[in-house]
Amino acid sequence: MNRIPRNYWLAGAIALAVVLWMLSGLLRDDGATTGPDESGAGEPADAFTVEVTEIGAERIERRIVAQGQAKPERAATLRARTDGQVEAVLVESGQRVVQGEELVRLDMDDREARLTEARAILRQREREHEAARRLGESGLQSEVRQDEAAAALASAQAALRRIELDIARTRIVAPFDGIVDQVMVDVGDYAAVQGTIVTVVDNTPLIAEAWLSQRHFNAVELGGEARVTLVSGETRAGRIIAIAPRADESSRTYRVEIEIDNPAGVPANTSAEIVIPIGGVNAHRLSPALLELDDAGRLGVKLVSDDGRVEYLPVEIVRADPQGVWVTGLPERARVITTGGGFVSPGQSVDYVAAGAAG
């Protein structure tokens, strides 16, 4: 009789053990399914807990904030209206001047002689005109000769006026009260007609210029109040004196000018921040970190409603300061989710605790 090898007996025993193990698992699963549920899996899960802060609305000033520059009220570049050598420079950069004050003088050259000649010719023409008039009245002079004498007189008067103007133009004077900005000539220089001589600016008052978004066009009006913070750190009250009648074609913004006092003589063409109040509004101050975008791209905030559900309300930022942002669009008192908002969705029921009370 042949004996069965030992390793065959071993393989069979292992196979039997595996079958028995599988059968025992099926029996346990069946019992778990048909027996009572002792794990509590059928009970509802605990609601997610968030932290909230209740925030009340406050009345704040709604305003437009824009960056601009403080320009001089007036600025003039004075050019030579006659030619000649510079005889005297009577001012220097930074000097305050008054209207009509002489700044630069050109050499007279032969202008005095031409003035004397023009005056003498005028006197001669006046005598000739008078003689022609008298002879005409006596019938001894034709009307043609009288007209010629009148024309000669008018020509002499014009020549005298031209030389007088030319002499006056050798004196370059201040067109208004202001400060000398730059002197472009020195004694001995030759000044040609239309050559730049000196620039004068008037910084009292200053004109703050800003470019505003077209959506703010109806929010500002002539004579309205504004505040301007200069580069020196000073904030000055001002009023709107000009609103551009059309927007810039490239930026679609429009220019607004605000007049402000400048007793300290702050330099012009410096940076300035312009704030224009446009009425009050009820708003809530929040941390910018609490703002979210919904699927439609709207900026909003998650709240917990009175029935314990998450709400998402769109908001509009109306102002920002170092403590946060002011927004509109929330109820008078809002229970804002400050912690856990990223783990819950609108409509979801949640538990909530006051911020800082958890743990």
Buried (B, 14 or more C-beta within 10 A) or exposed (E): EEEEEEEEEEEEEEEEEEEEEEEEEEEEEEEEEEEEEEEEEEEEEEEBBBBBBEBEBEEBBBBBBBEBBBBBBBBBEBBBBBBBBBBEBBBEEEBEBEEEBEBBBBBBBEBEEBBEBBBEBBEEBBEBBEBBEEBBEEEEBEEEBBEBBBEBBEEBBEBBEEBBEBBEBBBBBBBBBBBBBBBBBEEEBEBEEEBBBBBBBBBBBBBBBBBBBEEBBEBBEEEBEBBBBBEEEEEBEBEBBEBBEEBEEEEEBBBBBBBBEBEEEBBBEEEBBBBBBBEEBBBBBBEEEBBBEEEEEBBBBBBBBEEEBBBBBBBEBBBEEEEBBBBBBBEEEBBBBBBBBEEBEBEEEBEBBEBEEEE
